[in-house]
C-alpha cells in the first residue's frame, strides 16, 4: 500500500514569533523531520497557506477585531490576524523543516472571498486544491498527517481525507492546537477519532 506524509502549514506565521503563532509549534518540527528520515513515504506533500493581502478572513479587511465571527459567503468565518500573506516571510516554510524529500507543494487560501482550512478544498467545498488528484494519480491509499494547527487546518485536512476514501492517520506528536477556546485541541482529537481517523502517539 502506497503512503504519503502530508505536512500542513508549517510556516513562519504559525510558529514562534509569527503573526498567528500556535503554542508549541516549533516543538513538532524535529518530530516531523524524524518521520521523514526514518520512514519510506511514496510522496511527501507540504500544504501552504497562501493568502492575498485583501483576504476576507483577516479582521483588518473587515473592520473587525481578531476573534470576532462574521458570515462570509454564507458560512461563519472566524476573524484572524493578517497571516501567511503571499510573498512574505510569514508565508515561508519554517527554516528548520527539512524539505529535501518533499515531492509536492499545495497552496491554499488564495481566493480572497473564502478561507481554506483543508489541504483538499476551500471551506465552501467549491474549489479543490488539486491535492486529491495528485494523490490518486500516484495511487496513494494511506495518509499520515502532521502540522498546524490541530483544531483548524489539520482537523479539516484529516476529515476530508477520510471522506475521500484514504486510510487516515494523525501523528499526535506532530501537531499542536491554536486553542482559541481551551478545549479546542482535545475536542478536535475526539472528533477525529469518531470519524475513523487513527491517532498515533
MARVEX-891574 format. One line per 10 residues: number of its first residue (from 1); their letters; for each residue x, y, z of N, C-alpha, C, O. Coordinates in steps of 0.2 Angstrom, whole numbers. Each point is the difference from the previous one (the first is absolute). Layout:
% MARVEX-891574
NUM) A) X,Y,Z,X,Y,Z,X,Y,Z,X,Y,Z; ...
***
This chain:
% MARVEX-891574
1) XXXXXXXXXX) 4,-6,0,-4,6,0,4,6,0,5,1,4; -6,4,-9,4,6,0,-2,5,5,-6,1,1; 11,2,2,-2,5,5,3,7,-1,6,0,-3; -9,5,5,2,7,0,0,3,7,-4,-1,4; 9,6,-3,0,4,6,-2,7,-2,3,3,-5; -8,-1,8,-3,7,-2,2,5,6,-2,-1,6; 6,6,-7,3,4,5,-4,7,-1,1,4,-5; -6,-3,10,-4,6,-1,3,6,3,1,1,6; 0,4,-11,1,7,2,5,2,6,-1,3,4; 7,-7,-5,5,2,5,4,6,-3,6,0,-3
11) XXXXXXXXXX) -9,6,4,2,6,-2,2,5,5,-3,-1,6; 7,6,-7,2,5,5,-5,3,4,1,1,6; -6,1,-9,-6,3,3,-3,-4,5,-3,3,5; 3,-9,-5,-3,-5,4,5,-2,6,-2,-4,4; 8,5,-5,5,-2,5,2,6,4,-2,5,0; 7,-7,5,2,5,5,2,7,-3,4,0,-4; -8,5,7,2,7,-3,-4,2,-6,0,6,-2; -4,-10,0,-4,1,-6,-7,4,1,-2,1,6; -1,1,-11,-6,4,1,-6,-4,3,-4,3,3; 4,-9,-4,-5,-5,3,3,-6,3,-1,-5,-2
21) XXXXXXXXXX) 6,7,7,4,-6,2,-4,-5,4,-4,2,4; 5,-8,-5,-4,-6,3,5,-2,6,6,-1,-1; -9,1,7,4,-2,6,4,-7,-1,-4,-5,-2; 10,5,3,4,-6,-1,1,-2,-7,3,-6,-1; -4,10,-4,1,-2,-7,7,-2,-2,0,-5,-3; 5,8,6,7,-1,-2,2,-7,2,4,-3,-2; -8,0,8,2,-6,2,-1,-6,-4,3,-5,0; -8,6,-5,-2,-6,-5,5,0,-5,0,-6,-4; 4,11,2,4,-1,-6,5,-5,0,1,-4,-4; 3,3,10,5,-6,0,-4,-7,0,3,-4,-3
31) XXXXXXXXXX) -9,4,5,-4,-6,0,-1,-2,-8,0,-5,-2; -3,10,-1,-1,0,-7,6,-2,-4,0,-5,-5; 5,8,6,7,-2,-3,2,-7,1,2,-3,-5; -3,1,11,1,-7,2,-4,-5,-4,2,-5,-3; -9,7,2,-4,-5,-4,2,0,-7,0,-6,-3; 3,11,0,2,0,-7,6,-4,0,2,-3,-5; 2,3,10,7,-3,0,-1,-8,1,4,-4,-3; -8,2,7,-1,-7,2,-5,-4,-4,0,-6,1; -4,9,-5,-5,-3,-3,1,1,-8,2,5,-2; -5,-10,-2,0,0,-7,-7,2,-2,-4,-4,-1
41) XXXXXXXXXX) 3,11,-1,-6,2,-3,0,0,-7,6,2,-3; -11,-4,-1,0,1,-7,-1,7,-2,3,2,-5; -6,2,9,-1,7,-2,1,4,7,-3,-2,5; 6,8,-5,0,5,6,-3,6,-3,3,3,-4; -8,-1,7,-4,6,-3,0,6,6,-2,-2,5; 4,8,-7,-1,6,4,-7,3,-2,-1,2,-6; -3,0,11,-5,5,-2,3,7,3,3,1,5; -6,4,-9,3,7,2,-6,5,0,-3,1,-6; 1,2,11,-4,5,0,3,6,-4,5,2,1; -9,1,-6,3,4,-5,-5,6,-1,-4,0,-6
51) XXXXXXXXXX) 3,4,11,-6,5,-1,2,7,-3,6,2,0; -10,0,-5,1,7,-2,-1,5,6,-4,-2,5; 7,8,-6,-1,5,6,-7,2,1,-1,2,6; -3,-3,-11,-7,3,1,-5,-6,2,-6,0,-1; 9,-5,4,-4,-6,2,-5,2,5,1,3,5; -7,-6,-6,-6,2,4,0,-4,7,-5,1,4; 9,-5,-3,1,-3,7,4,4,5,0,-2,6; 3,7,-9,4,5,4,-5,5,4,-4,3,-4; 5,-3,10,-4,5,4,1,7,-3,-5,4,-1; 11,-2,-1,2,7,-2,-4,2,-7,-1,5,-1
61) XXXXXXXXXX) -1,-10,-3,-3,1,-6,-8,1,1,-3,1,-5; 1,-2,11,-7,0,1,-2,5,6,-6,0,1; 11,4,1,-2,4,5,-2,-3,7,-4,3,4; 7,-9,-3,-2,-4,5,6,-1,5,5,1,-2; -7,-4,8,6,-2,4,1,-7,0,-4,-4,-2; 11,2,3,2,-7,0,-5,-4,5,0,2,5; -2,-7,-7,-4,-4,4,-8,0,-1,-4,-4,2; 2,9,-6,-7,1,-1,-2,-5,-6,5,-2,-3; -11,1,2,-2,-4,-6,-5,4,-4,-4,3,2; 5,-4,-9,-5,3,-4,-3,-6,-5,3,-6,1
71) XXXXXXXXXX) -8,8,-5,-2,-5,-5,3,2,-6,-1,6,-3; 5,-10,0,4,1,-7,-3,-5,-5,1,-6,1; -4,8,-6,-3,-4,-5,-4,-6,3,0,-5,-2; -4,7,7,-5,-5,2,2,-4,6,-4,-4,3; 11,4,-1,2,-4,5,4,4,6,3,5,-2; -3,-7,8,3,4,5,8,0,-1,3,-5,-2; 0,11,3,7,1,-1,3,3,6,-2,6,1; 7,-9,2,3,2,6,5,6,-3,3,-1,-5; -2,6,9,4,6,-2,7,-1,2,1,0,6; 4,-1,-10,7,-1,2,4,6,-1,-2,4,-4
81) XXXXXXXXXX) 8,-4,7,4,5,-2,3,-1,-7,0,-6,-2; 3,11,-1,3,-1,-7,5,-5,1,5,0,5; -5,-5,-9,6,-5,0,1,-3,-6,-5,-1,-5; 11,-2,4,1,-4,-6,-2,4,-7,-2,-3,-4; 4,9,4,-1,4,-6,5,-2,-5,6,0,1; -9,-1,-7,5,-2,-6,6,4,-1,0,6,0; 6,-10,0,6,4,-1,3,3,6,6,3,-1; -9,-4,7,3,2,6,4,-5,4,-1,-6,-2; 5,8,6,4,-4,5,-5,-5,4,2,-6,0; -7,9,2,-5,-4,4,-3,-6,-4,-2,-5,3
91) XXXXXXXXXX) 2,6,-10,-3,-6,-4,5,-5,-1,-2,-5,-3; 8,6,4,6,-5,-2,-1,-6,5,-2,1,6; 5,-6,-8,0,-6,4,6,1,5,5,4,-1; -6,-6,7,5,1,5,7,-3,-2,0,-5,-3; 5,9,5,7,-2,-3,2,-7,3,4,-3,-3; -7,1,9,3,-6,3,-4,-7,-3,2,-5,1; -7,7,-5,-3,-6,-3,4,-3,-6,1,4,-5; 1,-10,5,4,-3,-5,-5,-1,-6,-4,-4,0; 6,7,-5,-4,-1,-6,3,-4,-6,-2,0,-6; 8,-3,8,3,-4,-5,-4,-5,-4,1,-2,-6
101) XXXXXXXXXX) -5,-2,10,-4,-5,-3,-7,2,-2,-4,-4,-2; 2,10,2,-6,3,-2,-1,-1,-7,4,1,-4; -10,-4,2,-1,-2,-7,-6,5,-3,0,1,-6; -3,3,10,-6,4,-3,-2,5,5,0,-1,6; -2,7,-8,-2,5,4,-7,2,-2,-1,1,-6; -4,0,11,-7,2,-2,-1,7,3,0,0,7; -2,5,-10,-2,6,3,-7,1,0,-4,-3,-4; 2,6,10,-7,1,1,-2,6,3,5,4,2; -11,-2,-2,-2,7,3,1,6,-5,1,5,2; 0,-7,-8,2,5,-5,-6,5,-2,1,5,-3
111) XXXXXXXXXX) -7,-8,3,-6,4,-2,-2,5,6,-1,-3,6; 1,9,-7,-1,5,6,-7,-1,2,-2,3,6; -3,-6,-9,-7,0,2,-1,-6,5,-6,0,3; 10,-5,-3,-1,-6,4,6,-3,3,5,0,-3; -5,-2,10,5,-3,3,1,-7,-2,-4,-3,-3; 10,0,4,1,-7,-2,4,-3,6,6,0,0; -9,-3,5,3,-4,5,3,-6,-3,6,-2,2; -10,-2,-5,2,-7,-3,6,1,-5,-1,5,-4; 5,-10,4,5,0,-6,-3,-3,-6,3,1,-6; -10,-3,6,-3,-3,-6,-5,5,-3,-1,0,-6
121) XXXXXXXXXX) -2,5,9,-5,4,-3,-1,6,5,2,0,6; -6,5,-9,-2,6,4,-5,-2,5,-3,-5,-1; 1,10,5,-4,-1,6,-8,-1,-3,-4,-2,3; 3,5,-9,-6,-1,-3,-1,-6,-4,-6,-2,-2; 11,-2,1,0,-6,-4,-1,1,-7,-3,-4,-3; 5,10,1,-1,2,-7,6,-2,-5,-1,-3,-5; 7,5,8,6,0,-4,5,-5,3,1,1,6; 1,-6,-10,5,-5,2,7,3,0,1,4,-5; 4,-6,9,7,2,-1,4,-4,-5,5,2,-2; -8,-8,0,4,-4,-4,4,-6,4,3,-4,-3
131) XXXXXXXXXX) -4,5,10,4,-5,4,-3,-8,-1,4,-4,-1; -10,4,1,-3,-7,-1,1,-3,-7,2,-6,-1; -2,10,-4,2,-2,-7,7,-2,0,2,-5,-3; 3,9,6,7,-2,0,1,-7,4,3,-4,-3; -6,3,9,0,-6,3,-3,-6,-3,3,-6,0; -8,7,-3,-4,-6,-4,5,-1,-6,0,-6,-2; 2,10,-2,5,-1,-5,6,-4,2,2,-4,-4; 0,5,10,6,-4,2,-2,-6,4,4,-3,4; -11,1,-4,-2,-6,3,1,0,8,1,-6,2; -1,11,1,0,1,7,-6,-2,3,-6,2,-1
141) XXXXXXXXXX) 6,-7,6,-5,-2,4,0,2,7,-5,0,4; 11,0,-1,1,2,7,3,7,1,5,1,-3; -8,3,7,2,6,2,2,1,7,-4,-2,5; 10,4,-4,2,2,7,1,8,0,3,3,-4; -6,0,9,-1,7,0,3,3,6,-1,-2,6; 4,8,-7,3,4,6,0,7,-2,-3,2,-5; 4,2,10,1,7,-2,-5,5,5,-1,-2,5; 0,8,-8,-4,5,4,-6,3,-4,0,0,-6; -5,1,10,-1,-1,7,-5,-6,1,-4,-1,-4; 5,-3,9,-4,-6,1,-8,2,0,-3,-4,-4
151) XXXXXXXXXX) 1,9,7,-7,2,0,-3,4,-6,-6,1,0; 10,0,-5,-2,3,-6,2,-4,-6,-3,-4,-2; 9,6,-1,2,-2,-6,1,-8,0,-1,-4,-5; 4,2,10,2,-7,1,-7,-4,0,-1,-5,-3; -3,7,8,-7,-4,1,-3,0,-7,-3,-6,-2; 2,11,-1,-4,0,-6,3,-4,-6,-3,-3,-4; 10,3,4,4,-4,-5,-2,-7,1,-1,-4,-4; 2,2,11,-2,-7,2,-7,-2,-2,-1,-6,-3; -4,10,5,-7,-2,-2,-1,-1,-7,-4,-4,-2; 7,9,-2,-1,-1,-8,3,-6,-2,-2,-3,-5
161) XXXXXXXXXX) 8,1,8,4,-6,-3,-4,-6,1,-1,-4,-4; -3,4,10,-4,-6,1,-6,0,-5,-2,-5,-2; -1,11,1,-6,0,-4,2,-2,-7,-4,-2,-4; 11,3,2,2,-1,-7,2,-7,0,3,-3,-6; -3,-1,11,1,-7,0,7,-2,2,2,-6,-1; 2,10,4,7,-2,2,0,-3,7,-4,2,4; 8,-7,-3,2,-2,7,4,6,3,5,2,-3; -8,1,8,3,6,3,3,0,7,-4,-3,4; 10,5,-3,3,-1,6,3,7,2,3,4,-4; -5,-2,10,3,7,3,6,-2,5,-1,-4,5
171) XXXXXXXXXX) 6,7,-6,6,-1,5,-1,6,6,0,6,-2; -2,-9,8,-2,5,5,6,4,2,0,6,1; 6,-9,-1,6,4,1,3,5,-5,4,3,1; -8,-4,-7,2,5,-6,-5,5,-1,0,3,-5; -4,-1,10,-5,5,-1,0,4,7,1,-3,5; -4,9,-6,-2,4,6,-6,4,-1,-1,2,-6; -3,0,11,-6,4,-1,1,7,1,4,2,4; -8,2,-7,-1,7,1,-3,1,7,2,4,4; -7,-8,-3,-4,1,6,-3,7,2,1,3,5; -5,-1,-10,-3,7,1,-5,-1,6,0,5,4
181) XXXXXXXXXX) -3,-11,-3,-3,-2,6,4,-5,3,3,-5,-4; -2,4,10,5,-5,3,-1,-7,-2,5,-3,0; -11,1,-1,-1,-7,-2,0,-2,-7,-2,-5,-2; 3,10,-3,0,-1,-7,4,-6,-2,-2,-4,-4; 8,4,6,5,-5,-2,-3,-7,2,0,-5,-4; -2,4,10,-3,-6,3,-6,-2,-4,-1,-6,-2; -3,11,1,-7,-2,-4,2,-2,-7,-3,-4,-3; 8,7,0,2,-2,-7,2,-7,0,-2,-4,-4; 6,2,9,2,-7,0,-6,-5,1,0,-5,-4; -4,7,9,-6,-5,0,-4,0,-6,-3,-5,-2
191) XXXXXXXXXX) 2,11,-1,-4,0,-7,3,-4,-5,-3,-4,-4; 10,4,4,3,-4,-5,0,-7,1,-1,-4,-5; 1,2,11,0,-7,2,-7,-3,-2,-1,-6,-2; -4,10,3,-7,-2,-2,-1,0,-7,-5,-3,-2; 9,6,-2,0,0,-7,5,-5,-4,2,2,-5; 0,-7,9,4,-5,-3,7,2,-2,4,-3,-4; -1,8,8,7,2,-1,4,-3,6,-2,0,6; 7,-4,-8,4,-3,5,5,5,3,4,4,-4; -4,-3,11,5,5,3,6,-4,2,-1,-5,5; 7,6,-7,6,-3,2,4,4,5,-1,6,0
201) X) 4,-10,5,3,4,5,6,4,-2,3,3,4
***
